[in-house]
C-alpha cells in the first residue's frame, strides 16, 4: 500500500567550498573545490520519502531566482507535488555556504531569506491539499507559527503528525501543542541526541540517558512516541508502552550530511504504508546508514531498492 505524506518545511541550496585553511580578515583565498547541492531539512525529507515509493507533496517557499527554479525542476524530476511551493519574487532562495578545511572542520554561513517568510495563512491556504494525505512531516527551518498551523490542520483531520525539531531553537513547551481537549497534537517527536539534550535540559551521553530523556519528552505531550537518533550509537525509542535501543548498521562514513533527513523521511514512508514501528525503524536506520556513505545531502538520499538490498545483506 503506497502512503501519502505532505511535508511543510524548508528549502536551502548549499554552496560548498573546500579551503586549505580558513581565511584571515582581508585575505583573498582560493578554494580547492566547489560544489552545489539542493538541500534544506524539509526538502531532503520530502525527497527521502518519495524515493522510498511514497506519494509526496511539499509546501514551502523559494525565491524567484535560479536556485528556486532548480528546486522546482528537481521536484518535477522526483515527482513531488509542489503546487503549494511559492516562488516569491520579493526575496531569494535560502542559501547555506559551508566552508570546509582539510581536517573536515567547517564554518557555515546561512542566508535564510525565503524560508523565514512562510506564513500561517499560506499554510492554511493549502489545507485542502494537506488533508488529502495520511501523514504530515515537520521540521523547524521555517517560522514556528507556520509549522504549528500545519500541525493543527493535520491533527484535526486525524492525520499522523511527525516532528523533527531541528534546529532546536525553541523551548520544548512551544513545540508540543495540545488541542482543545488537552490531547497532544504531535504523534512522533524525532530529535537527534544533541537536540534532545538542548530541548530537555537533560544530559544525553549514553543509551540510558537517552531513554530517560525520551521518557521526559514523552511526558510533556507526545502521543505515540519519541525517537532519538544517535548516529553510530543507533536509535532510542520511547513509547507509552515500552522503551528500547536499536543498534546502527556498520558502514564506513563519508559525509553525515542528510543522514538524519534520510531517517525521518524513510521512517514516515514506512509507517505510511502500514509497516510496524519496529519495521519502520529498521528501514529508516538502513536509510540513514546508506546516506552517510555518499557526499552531499540530496545525492545521498537512498532509494527504496537500495535500502531493501542493504537490509537483505544485514538480516
Wavefront OBJ file of the C-alpha trace (Angstrom):
o trace
v 0.000 0.000 0.000
v 1.512 3.311 -1.078
v 1.453 6.004 1.585
v 0.759 9.720 1.160
v 2.934 12.220 3.007
v 2.899 16.014 2.984
v 5.974 17.937 4.100
v 5.728 21.535 5.287
v 9.251 22.857 5.504
v 12.377 24.416 4.137
v 14.495 24.716 1.015
v 18.210 25.529 1.306
v 20.654 25.461 -1.590
v 24.140 24.604 -0.318
v 27.168 26.252 -1.948
v 30.115 24.328 -0.516
v 33.747 25.415 -0.704
v 36.769 23.391 0.343
v 39.634 25.577 1.598
v 43.284 24.971 2.518
v 42.525 26.881 5.749
v 40.005 29.453 6.923
v 40.808 32.941 5.597
v 42.005 35.759 7.802
v 40.473 39.216 7.836
v 41.003 40.888 4.479
v 42.535 37.804 2.852
v 41.626 36.511 -0.601
v 41.863 32.720 -0.609
v 41.413 30.285 -3.498
v 39.204 27.263 -2.836
v 40.400 23.794 -3.819
v 36.855 22.593 -4.660
v 33.315 23.912 -5.028
v 30.040 22.018 -5.262
v 26.343 22.891 -5.122
v 23.681 20.664 -3.580
v 19.944 21.154 -3.147
v 19.011 20.740 0.492
v 17.098 22.023 3.485
v 15.569 19.656 6.023
v 12.054 19.840 4.596
v 13.166 19.286 1.018
v 15.553 16.474 1.965
v 12.889 14.629 3.928
v 10.398 15.007 1.089
v 12.896 13.551 -1.382
v 13.763 10.741 1.026
v 10.114 9.742 1.444
v 9.488 9.944 -2.306
v 12.487 7.754 -3.145
v 11.003 5.168 -0.792
v 7.997 4.968 -3.111
v 5.627 7.178 -1.126
v 3.489 9.848 -2.805
v 4.735 13.189 -1.507
v 3.613 16.809 -1.573
v 5.738 19.741 -0.409
v 4.657 23.111 0.984
v 7.093 25.988 1.433
v 8.722 28.969 -0.245
v 11.676 29.685 -2.527
v 12.820 32.800 -4.338
v 12.135 33.618 -7.970
v 15.787 33.012 -8.786
v 17.991 30.316 -10.304
v 18.035 28.316 -7.061
v 14.264 28.412 -6.685
v 13.892 27.273 -10.283
v 16.390 24.470 -9.639
v 14.300 23.233 -6.706
v 11.182 23.219 -8.871
v 12.982 21.242 -11.560
v 14.261 18.681 -9.049
v 10.778 18.223 -7.598
v 9.429 17.689 -11.106
v 12.119 15.066 -11.679
v 11.421 13.365 -8.350
v 7.643 13.537 -8.960
v 6.936 15.577 -5.823
v 3.782 17.705 -5.881
v 4.888 21.330 -5.412
v 1.631 23.094 -6.273
v 1.865 24.959 -2.927
v 5.555 25.811 -3.107
v 5.597 29.566 -3.689
v 8.250 31.238 -5.843
v 8.323 34.667 -4.178
v 9.688 37.427 -6.391
v 10.264 39.702 -3.394
v 13.003 37.542 -1.893
v 15.704 34.989 -2.746
v 16.012 31.288 -2.056
v 17.632 30.382 1.243
v 21.314 29.511 0.944
v 23.890 27.699 3.030
v 27.593 28.359 2.431
v 29.673 25.722 4.236
v 33.444 26.231 4.252
v 35.434 23.063 4.906
v 39.144 22.798 5.737
v 41.453 19.794 5.099
v 40.718 18.408 8.580
v 36.992 18.255 7.858
v 36.196 21.152 10.212
v 33.639 23.558 8.855
v 32.181 27.003 9.261
v 28.799 27.724 7.741
v 27.217 30.959 6.591
v 23.416 30.782 6.471
v 21.304 33.104 4.332
v 17.745 32.149 5.387
v 15.651 34.552 3.244
v 12.603 32.773 1.699
v 12.244 30.163 4.455
v 11.677 32.914 7.026
v 8.719 34.289 5.045
v 6.432 31.229 5.119
v 3.242 32.316 6.895
v 0.478 30.513 8.761
v -2.008 31.989 6.259
v -0.118 30.392 3.355
v -0.140 27.039 5.135
v -3.854 27.404 5.857
v -4.474 28.123 2.166
v -3.098 24.625 1.487
v -5.485 22.995 3.990
v -7.372 21.014 1.344
v -4.116 19.609 -0.011
v -2.733 18.793 3.441
v -5.794 16.818 4.480
v -5.597 14.575 1.409
v -2.577 12.879 2.994
v -2.086 10.326 5.754
v 0.894 11.943 7.400
v 2.439 15.352 7.964
v 6.211 15.722 8.365
v 7.564 18.871 10.040
v 10.898 20.487 10.976
v 11.986 23.891 12.331
v 13.633 25.764 9.440
v 10.508 27.839 8.730
v 8.672 30.067 11.264
v 7.195 28.125 14.179
v 3.769 29.702 13.709
v 3.558 28.204 10.196
v 4.770 24.822 11.423
v 2.183 24.683 14.213
v -0.601 25.781 11.852
v 0.190 22.740 9.728
v 0.210 20.514 12.829
v -3.223 21.807 13.859
v -4.728 21.222 10.412
v -3.350 17.691 10.232
v -4.311 16.769 13.784
v -7.887 17.972 13.330
v -8.099 15.854 10.164
v -6.974 12.740 12.036
v -3.592 12.565 10.308
v -0.374 11.331 11.912
v 1.987 14.224 12.719
v 5.746 13.592 12.786
v 8.002 16.378 14.058
v 11.779 16.565 13.621
v 12.618 19.539 15.929
v 15.710 20.721 14.078
v 17.296 23.114 14.668
v 16.401 23.161 18.379
v 15.733 26.888 18.578
v 12.649 26.994 20.839
v 11.688 25.770 24.338
v 10.197 22.270 24.351
v 6.877 23.591 25.675
v 6.436 25.651 22.483
v 6.835 22.568 20.274
v 4.275 20.231 21.851
v 0.842 21.848 21.486
v -2.398 20.254 22.652
v -5.873 20.520 21.139
v -8.950 21.963 22.858
v -9.459 18.668 24.695
v -5.908 18.644 26.010
v -4.803 15.865 23.657
v -1.259 16.056 22.205
v -1.129 17.098 18.550
v 2.329 15.603 17.865
v 2.350 11.836 17.322
v 6.069 11.193 16.774
v 8.803 13.524 18.037
v 12.191 12.813 16.430
v 15.199 14.807 17.710
v 18.812 13.744 17.476
v 20.796 13.370 20.692
v 22.038 16.981 20.694
v 18.555 18.380 20.084
v 17.076 16.088 22.750
v 19.620 17.365 25.259
v 19.015 21.005 24.343
v 15.227 20.686 24.482
v 15.026 18.692 27.712
v 17.925 20.190 29.648
v 18.971 16.617 30.440
v 22.343 15.046 29.541
v 22.266 12.545 26.680
v 25.696 10.895 26.869
v 24.662 7.246 26.634
v 21.709 4.948 25.962
v 20.287 5.152 29.494
v 20.451 8.944 29.360
v 18.603 8.901 26.049
v 15.874 6.635 27.423
v 15.369 8.900 30.441
v 15.329 11.953 28.189
v 12.806 10.275 25.888
v 10.544 9.462 28.832
v 10.620 13.091 29.911
v 9.852 14.452 26.448
v 7.030 11.924 26.028
v 5.506 13.089 29.318
v 5.428 16.683 28.062
v 2.871 15.896 25.373
v 3.782 13.407 22.651
v 1.058 10.970 21.627
v 2.775 7.893 20.180
v 6.495 8.059 20.761
v 9.857 9.803 20.963
v 12.637 8.635 18.626
v 16.141 9.898 19.467
v 18.711 9.301 16.744
v 22.294 8.912 17.998
v 24.395 8.427 14.864
v 26.678 5.414 15.141
v 25.165 4.649 18.560
v 21.844 3.777 16.968
v 18.342 4.880 17.904
v 16.455 5.055 21.196
v 12.681 4.732 21.105
v 10.309 5.575 23.961
v 6.560 4.946 23.657
v 3.829 4.918 26.328
v 4.152 1.113 26.443
v 7.880 0.477 26.026
v 11.412 1.789 25.555
v 14.231 0.164 23.616
v 17.508 0.694 21.763
v 18.188 -0.242 18.137
v 21.785 -0.706 17.012
v 23.100 1.156 13.982
v 24.327 -0.640 10.864
v 28.138 -0.663 10.470
v 29.246 1.424 7.465
v 32.288 3.477 6.500
v 31.175 7.122 6.776
v 31.967 9.664 4.074
v 29.641 12.566 4.922
v 26.927 12.578 7.624
v 25.024 15.416 5.919
v 21.460 14.335 5.185
v 21.551 11.130 7.250
v 19.019 12.430 9.765
v 16.740 13.575 6.955
v 17.034 10.174 5.268
v 15.995 8.578 8.561
v 12.989 10.867 9.082
v 11.707 10.639 5.514
v 12.057 6.872 5.274
v 10.565 6.305 8.741
v 7.490 8.298 7.750
v 7.289 6.467 4.420
v 7.443 3.048 6.062
v 4.801 3.935 8.643
v 2.529 5.396 5.967
v 2.420 2.113 4.072
v 1.473 0.102 7.131
v 4.779 -1.228 8.445
v 5.037 -1.789 12.199
v 7.022 0.723 14.240
v 9.871 -1.786 14.613
v 9.935 -2.483 10.856
v 9.812 1.225 10.055
v 12.695 1.958 12.437
v 14.879 -0.753 10.921
v 14.083 0.539 7.420
v 14.898 4.114 8.486
v 18.097 3.008 10.231
v 19.259 1.432 6.980
v 18.428 4.600 5.023
v 20.424 6.718 7.455
v 23.373 4.336 7.256
v 23.394 4.429 3.459
v 23.187 8.231 3.451
v 26.476 8.676 5.329
v 28.360 6.743 2.634
v 27.791 9.418 -0.061
v 28.775 13.104 -0.016
v 26.068 15.769 -0.053
v 22.525 15.735 1.248
v 20.152 15.198 -1.704
v 22.567 12.927 -3.635
v 22.945 10.662 -0.590
v 19.237 10.007 0.000
v 18.762 6.326 -0.914
v 16.011 4.737 -2.976
v 13.749 2.018 -1.676
v 15.519 -0.630 -3.757
v 18.916 0.298 -2.317
v 17.528 0.174 1.222
v 15.981 -3.236 0.637
v 19.185 -4.657 -0.867
v 21.127 -3.296 2.107
v 18.674 -4.876 4.564
v 18.862 -8.219 2.781
v 22.606 -8.201 3.438
v 22.057 -7.426 7.121
v 19.472 -9.977 8.162
l 1 2 3 4 5 6 7 8 9 10 11 12 13 14 15 16 17 18 19 20 21 22 23 24 25 26 27 28 29 30 31 32 33 34 35 36 37 38 39 40 41 42 43 44 45 46 47 48 49 50 51 52 53 54 55 56 57 58 59 60 61 62 63 64 65 66 67 68 69 70 71 72 73 74 75 76 77 78 79 80 81 82 83 84 85 86 87 88 89 90 91 92 93 94 95 96 97 98 99 100 101 102 103 104 105 106 107 108 109 110 111 112 113 114 115 116 117 118 119 120 121 122 123 124 125 126 127 128 129 130 131 132 133 134 135 136 137 138 139 140 141 142 143 144 145 146 147 148 149 150 151 152 153 154 155 156 157 158 159 160 161 162 163 164 165 166 167 168 169 170 171 172 173 174 175 176 177 178 179 180 181 182 183 184 185 186 187 188 189 190 191 192 193 194 195 196 197 198 199 200 201 202 203 204 205 206 207 208 209 210 211 212 213 214 215 216 217 218 219 220 221 222 223 224 225 226 227 228 229 230 231 232 233 234 235 236 237 238 239 240 241 242 243 244 245 246 247 248 249 250 251 252 253 254 255 256 257 258 259 260 261 262 263 264 265 266 267 268 269 270 271 272 273 274 275 276 277 278 279 280 281 282 283 284 285 286 287 288 289 290 291 292 293 294 295 296 297 298 299 300 301 302 303 304 305 306 307 308 309 310 311 312 313 314 315
